[in-house]
Amino acid sequence: MTSDPRRVLLSGASGLVGLALVRALATHRIQSFLLVRGQTKHSGELHWDPSSSHPVENLETLENIDAAIHLSGANLYAHRWTAAYKHEIRESRIATTRALVNVFRQMKKPPRTFLCASATGIYGDRGDEVLSEDSPSGTGFIADVCRDWEAEAARAAEIGVQVTHLRFGPVLTPDGGALKAMLPFFRLGLGGKIASGRQWLSWIASSDMVRSILHLLQNPAAVHGPVNLVTPHPVTNAEFTRSLAHQLHRPAILPVPAFALRAAFGEIADDTLLTSTRVVPQRLLQSGFKFELPSIDAALAALL
């Protein structure tokens, strides 16, 4: 049995996932309160300062919210991974999560449920191994960040808040992210597989991503803890490349060698672009969630 929450607190609403989710909440007539760091411009926006001991000044506004969703985090691909930017990647996720949990502690009545972003990068580079939420975490910078990120979010359980870790795979949408960056090259016939093409890609279509988050909001008793937000049908990089080229009616015969990626992107290439992570959404499926676009061919056809 499902029931929509009436009031939801959301951080990171200006990002790719956040913008889509705000629209979906409005469609479902769910009132959203958006945490913003700068000056508030619209009703429903609340200024917050994660570096402050009291991140939100007017806590009364947040009393009686049903759920909170935390999506903040610096873009992994915005800069080369210098020591300074790796620190920013960590702090933008872990420190802001710590601040939001502290807000919950200061509230008279904290939210019943807390959905905090994480990523399938927590599993690291695992080759052909099939990975569910019960699989152990892996190694590498992103895996370490995700582990610490989830540990920080889990602190909310100490005050009775039910915590769900949203382990996002790459979200496919022509409006942003990896697919938007690839499209110009593939439309010119300049696309191709990355390195061997054998590495696994665990993805989700943007529409199913939004629907899965709404499903988790509506069914807090059915599924919580780590939840993989990915399709049931991961593909290899070579399979993804072929499908995208087919949808665009273009060849894809120019492979990108690993050394070129390392030269162009540095450490980020080995920790993201060249990793193989074959993840399945075991808990979503067990909870009864139905994907509308489970296959890569159907998803790309719908998106493009």
C-alpha positions as CSV (number, residue, x, y, z in Angstrom):
1,M,0.0,0.0,0.0
2,T,1.4,3.4,-1.0
3,S,0.8,6.9,0.3
4,D,2.4,10.1,-1.0
5,P,4.3,12.2,1.5
6,R,2.8,15.7,1.7
7,R,5.9,17.8,2.5
8,V,9.4,17.0,1.3
9,L,12.7,18.8,2.0
10,L,15.2,18.7,-0.9
11,S,18.8,19.7,-1.3
12,G,20.7,19.8,-4.6
13,A,17.6,20.8,-6.5
14,S,19.5,22.6,-9.2
15,G,21.3,19.5,-10.5
16,L,20.3,17.0,-13.2
17,V,18.4,14.7,-10.8
18,G,17.1,17.5,-8.6
19,L,15.5,19.5,-11.4
20,A,13.6,16.4,-12.7
21,L,12.5,15.4,-9.2
22,V,11.2,18.9,-8.4
23,R,8.9,18.7,-11.5
24,A,7.8,15.2,-10.5
25,L,6.9,16.3,-6.9
26,A,4.9,19.2,-8.2
27,T,3.0,16.9,-10.6
28,H,2.1,14.6,-7.6
29,R,1.0,17.7,-5.6
30,I,3.8,17.1,-3.0
31,Q,5.0,20.3,-1.4
32,S,8.7,20.7,-1.7
33,F,11.1,22.9,0.4
34,L,14.4,23.6,-1.4
35,L,17.6,24.2,0.5
36,V,19.7,26.8,-1.4
37,R,23.1,28.3,-0.4
38,G,22.6,31.7,-2.0
39,Q,19.8,34.2,-1.8
40,T,16.3,32.8,-1.9
41,K,14.3,33.9,-4.9
42,H,11.1,31.9,-4.7
43,S,8.6,30.7,-2.1
44,G,9.5,27.3,-0.9
45,E,13.3,28.1,-0.9
46,L,15.2,28.1,2.3
47,H,18.7,29.5,2.8
48,W,21.1,27.1,4.5
49,D,24.8,27.2,5.3
50,P,26.3,23.7,5.8
51,S,29.4,25.2,7.4
52,S,27.4,26.7,10.3
53,S,26.5,25.0,13.6
54,H,22.9,26.0,12.8
55,P,22.7,25.4,9.0
56,V,19.0,26.5,8.8
57,E,17.9,29.4,10.9
58,N,14.2,29.1,10.7
59,L,13.6,25.5,11.7
60,E,9.9,26.0,12.4
61,T,9.4,26.0,8.6
62,L,10.7,22.5,8.4
63,E,8.6,21.0,11.3
64,N,6.2,18.3,10.1
65,I,8.0,17.5,6.8
66,D,7.5,13.9,5.9
67,A,10.8,13.1,4.1
68,A,14.1,14.7,3.1
69,I,16.1,14.0,0.0
70,H,19.8,15.0,-0.2
71,L,21.4,15.2,-3.7
72,S,24.2,17.7,-3.2
73,G,27.7,17.0,-4.6
74,A,30.3,18.6,-6.7
75,N,30.5,17.4,-10.4
76,L,33.0,14.6,-10.7
77,Y,33.9,15.7,-14.3
78,A,34.1,19.5,-13.8
79,H,37.9,19.5,-13.2
80,R,40.9,17.2,-13.2
81,W,41.3,15.4,-9.9
82,T,43.9,17.6,-8.2
83,A,44.2,17.1,-4.4
84,A,42.2,20.2,-3.9
85,Y,39.3,19.1,-6.1
86,K,39.2,15.6,-4.6
87,H,38.8,17.3,-1.3
88,E,36.0,19.4,-2.7
89,I,34.3,16.3,-4.1
90,R,34.4,14.7,-0.6
91,E,33.4,17.7,1.4
92,S,30.5,18.6,-1.0
93,R,29.0,15.2,-0.2
94,I,30.1,14.2,3.3
95,A,30.1,17.6,5.1
96,T,26.8,18.7,3.7
97,T,25.2,15.3,4.7
98,R,26.6,15.8,8.2
99,A,25.1,19.3,8.3
100,L,21.7,18.1,7.2
101,V,21.7,15.3,9.8
102,N,22.5,18.0,12.4
103,V,19.5,19.9,11.2
104,F,17.4,16.8,11.9
105,R,18.8,16.7,15.4
106,Q,17.8,20.3,16.0
107,M,14.2,19.8,14.9
108,K,11.5,18.9,17.3
109,K,10.0,16.5,14.9
110,P,12.6,15.3,12.3
111,P,11.4,13.6,9.0
112,R,10.4,10.0,9.1
113,T,12.5,9.1,6.1
114,F,15.8,10.4,4.7
115,L,16.9,9.5,1.1
116,C,20.5,10.4,0.6
117,A,22.4,10.2,-2.7
118,S,25.2,7.8,-3.1
119,A,26.5,5.9,-6.2
120,T,27.2,2.5,-7.7
121,G,30.8,3.7,-7.6
122,I,30.9,2.3,-4.1
123,Y,31.4,-1.2,-5.6
124,G,34.6,-0.2,-7.4
125,D,36.0,-1.9,-10.5
126,R,34.6,-5.5,-10.3
127,G,34.9,-6.9,-13.8
128,D,32.0,-9.3,-14.7
129,E,30.9,-9.9,-11.1
130,V,27.1,-9.3,-10.7
131,L,26.6,-6.9,-7.8
132,S,23.6,-6.4,-5.6
133,E,23.0,-4.3,-2.5
134,D,24.3,-7.2,-0.5
135,S,27.7,-7.1,-2.3
136,P,30.7,-5.6,-0.3
137,S,32.0,-2.2,-1.3
138,G,35.2,-2.0,-3.4
139,T,38.3,0.1,-3.5
140,G,39.3,3.4,-5.1
141,F,38.7,7.1,-4.4
142,I,35.0,7.0,-5.4
143,A,34.3,3.9,-3.4
144,D,35.9,5.5,-0.3
145,V,33.9,8.6,-0.7
146,C,30.6,6.7,-1.1
147,R,31.4,4.6,2.0
148,D,32.0,7.7,4.1
149,W,29.0,9.4,2.6
150,E,26.6,6.6,3.5
151,A,28.1,6.3,7.0
152,E,27.4,10.0,7.5
153,A,23.8,9.7,6.3
154,A,23.3,6.6,8.5
155,R,23.8,8.7,11.6
156,A,20.2,10.0,11.1
157,A,19.0,6.5,12.2
158,E,20.2,7.4,15.7
159,I,17.3,9.8,16.1
160,G,14.7,7.4,14.6
161,V,14.9,8.5,10.9
162,Q,14.7,5.7,8.4
163,V,17.7,6.1,6.0
164,T,17.8,5.0,2.3
165,H,21.1,5.3,0.3
166,L,20.3,6.1,-3.3
167,R,23.1,4.3,-5.2
168,F,22.7,6.0,-8.6
169,G,24.2,4.6,-11.8
170,P,24.7,6.9,-14.8
171,V,21.4,8.6,-15.6
172,L,20.6,8.7,-19.3
173,T,19.0,11.9,-20.6
174,P,19.8,14.1,-23.6
175,D,19.5,17.1,-21.3
176,G,22.7,16.4,-19.4
177,G,25.3,14.0,-18.0
178,A,27.3,11.6,-20.1
179,L,24.7,11.0,-22.9
180,K,24.5,14.8,-23.7
181,A,28.3,14.9,-23.8
182,M,28.4,11.9,-26.2
183,L,25.7,12.9,-28.6
184,P,27.6,15.5,-30.7
185,F,30.4,13.1,-31.4
186,F,28.1,10.1,-32.2
187,R,25.9,12.3,-34.5
188,L,29.1,13.1,-36.5
189,G,30.0,9.5,-36.7
190,L,33.0,10.0,-34.4
191,G,31.8,7.8,-31.6
192,G,33.2,4.5,-30.5
193,K,33.8,2.1,-27.7
194,I,36.0,3.0,-24.8
195,A,39.2,0.8,-24.5
196,S,38.2,-2.9,-24.8
197,G,34.5,-2.1,-24.5
198,R,34.1,-5.1,-22.2
199,Q,33.6,-3.0,-19.1
200,W,30.0,-3.0,-17.7
201,L,27.8,0.0,-17.5
202,S,24.9,0.0,-15.0
203,W,22.6,2.8,-16.2
204,I,19.1,4.1,-15.7
205,A,16.8,6.2,-17.9
206,S,15.9,9.6,-16.4
207,S,12.2,8.8,-16.3
208,D,12.7,5.5,-14.4
209,M,15.1,7.3,-12.1
210,V,12.4,9.8,-11.0
211,R,9.8,7.1,-10.8
212,S,12.0,4.9,-8.6
213,I,12.6,7.8,-6.1
214,L,8.9,8.5,-5.9
215,H,8.4,4.7,-5.4
216,L,10.8,4.8,-2.4
217,L,9.0,7.9,-1.0
218,Q,5.7,6.2,-1.2
219,N,6.9,2.8,0.1
220,P,9.2,3.6,3.0
221,A,8.4,0.4,4.9
222,A,9.0,-1.8,1.8
223,V,12.6,-0.8,1.0
224,H,15.3,1.1,2.7
225,G,19.0,0.9,3.3
226,P,21.2,0.7,0.2
227,V,19.1,0.7,-3.0
228,N,20.7,0.4,-6.5
229,L,19.0,2.9,-8.9
230,V,19.9,1.1,-12.1
231,T,18.1,-0.9,-14.8
232,P,17.9,-4.7,-14.4
233,H,19.8,-5.0,-17.7
234,P,23.3,-3.5,-17.5
235,V,25.3,-3.5,-20.8
236,T,28.9,-3.5,-21.8
237,N,30.4,-0.3,-23.1
238,A,30.6,-1.9,-26.6
239,E,26.8,-2.8,-26.4
240,F,25.9,0.7,-25.4
241,T,28.0,2.1,-28.2
242,R,26.4,-0.1,-30.8
243,S,22.9,0.8,-29.6
244,L,23.5,4.5,-29.5
245,A,25.1,4.5,-33.0
246,H,22.1,2.4,-34.3
247,Q,19.6,4.9,-32.9
248,L,21.4,7.8,-34.6
249,H,22.0,5.9,-37.8
250,R,25.7,6.5,-37.6
251,P,28.8,4.3,-37.6
252,A,30.7,3.9,-34.3
253,I,34.1,2.6,-35.4
254,L,36.6,4.9,-33.7
255,P,37.6,3.4,-30.3
256,V,39.0,5.6,-27.6
257,P,42.2,4.0,-26.2
258,A,42.7,3.9,-22.5
259,F,46.0,5.8,-22.7
260,A,44.2,8.7,-24.4
261,L,41.6,8.9,-21.6
262,R,44.3,8.8,-19.0
263,A,46.2,11.6,-20.8
264,A,43.0,13.7,-21.1
265,F,41.4,13.1,-17.7
266,G,44.1,11.8,-15.4
267,E,43.0,9.7,-12.4
268,I,39.3,10.1,-13.1
269,A,39.6,7.9,-16.2
270,D,40.7,4.8,-14.1
271,D,38.2,5.5,-11.3
272,T,35.1,6.0,-13.5
273,L,35.4,5.8,-17.3
274,L,37.5,2.5,-17.4
275,T,35.8,0.7,-14.5
276,S,33.5,-2.2,-14.9
277,T,30.5,-2.3,-12.5
278,R,27.8,-4.8,-13.2
279,V,25.0,-3.8,-10.8
280,V,21.4,-5.0,-10.5
281,P,18.5,-3.4,-8.7
282,Q,17.7,-6.3,-6.4
283,R,15.8,-4.3,-3.7
284,L,13.8,-2.2,-6.2
285,L,12.6,-5.3,-8.0
286,Q,11.8,-7.1,-4.7
287,S,9.7,-4.1,-3.6
288,G,7.5,-4.4,-6.8
289,F,8.9,-1.5,-8.8
290,K,8.3,-1.9,-12.5
291,F,10.8,-0.3,-15.0
292,E,9.2,1.4,-18.0
293,L,12.5,1.4,-20.0
294,P,14.6,-1.6,-18.8
295,S,16.5,-2.2,-22.0
296,I,19.1,0.0,-23.6
297,D,17.5,-0.1,-27.0
298,A,14.1,0.9,-25.7
299,A,15.6,3.6,-23.5
300,L,17.6,5.3,-26.2
301,A,14.8,5.1,-28.7
302,A,12.5,6.9,-26.1
303,L,15.1,9.4,-25.1
304,L,16.3,10.3,-28.6
